[in-house]
Amino acid sequence: MLDTHHGLANAVNLPYGMRFNIEGQENKFENIARALQLKNGSDGNDVVNYLFELNTAIHIPHKLSAIGVKDEHIETLSDLAVADFAHPNNPRPVSKKDFRELYLEAL
């Protein structure tokens, strides 16, 4: 839609989506924190912070606006996310409203 590389868009959105998924998946996030060799007792929020720090280190922006996304794109992006064949595989159910909120947070 915006001629943005798919991987870049995913990298910008990943920390926001991961934060959304913490609820109900706390044990999995503790396992992710251990796999990333974060400090003992790390949780989902530490994983999300790690992802933001990683993006900074490899010069990936933290906001969708930095890659051309504007408020006027949010509705279409939300529709596309709901229609995506992979979205039902998310560990936590995601509605169009959830996608809209995630995109706005990342904007």
N, C-alpha and C positions, 0 to 999 in steps of 0.2 A: 504494500500500500504506500509506503514512504520510501521505497528503494533503499531500505536499511537491511544490512546483513542479518539473517535470522539468528545467528550465533550471538551477535552483539546485542540484539534486542532481548534475547534470553538472558544474557549475562547481566544486563541492567535490571531486568525484572526478577531475577532469581532470589535475591535477598528478601524482597517483599513477599514473594510467593512462599518462601521457606518460613518466614515469620507467620504468615497466615496458617501454615500447616502445623505449627508447634502444638496447638491445642489438640489433645487426644493422642498425640504421637510423642510425648515427652521422653519415653524410654528410647525410642528410635533416635531422637536428637541427642540424647546422652551417648548413644553408640556412635553417632556421627562425630561428636566432639572427641571421643576417644580415638576414633580412626584418624582424625585430623591432628591428634596429639596436642589438643588444647589442655589447659591446666585441669587437674583433678577437680571434680565437682562442676565442670562446665555443663551448660544446658543449651536449650534451643536458642536463647538470646545470644549466647556466646558464639554459636555457629553462625548466626545471622551477622553479628559484628565481624567475624572472621571473613565472611563473604564480601562485606563492604570494604574491609581492609585489603582483601585480595584484589578487588576491582580497582581500588586506588593504586595499588602497587603495579598493576599491569595497564594502567591508564584507560580504564573503562569508566565512563561517567556513572554517577549514582542516580541520575535523573533522566527520564525519557525525553524531557524538553531539550536536553543536550544532543539528542540524535534526531531532532526534528518533529517530535510528537507535540501536538497542540491540543488544547482542551476540546476543540471541535472534532478531533479524531477518536475521542474516548468512547463514544457510543458505538461507532463502527468496530473499533478494536474489541469492545465487549461482546458484540454480536459474533464476531469472528472467533473469539475464544470459546464461547458457548457452543458454536458449531464445530469446533475442532474435534476430530475423532479421538484424540488422546485425553481430552479433559475429563471424561468419566473415570479414568484411571487414577486421578488425584486421590491421595489418602483421605482427604476431607471433602465432602460435597461442596461444590462451588456453583453459585447462582450467577446470573447475569449481574445482579446488584453487587455481589462480591467482586466480580471481575472489574466492574466500574470503579468500585472503591479502591481496589488494588492499583489500577491504572492511575487514578487520581493521586493516590499516595506517592506513586513513583514519578508523577509528572513534575 
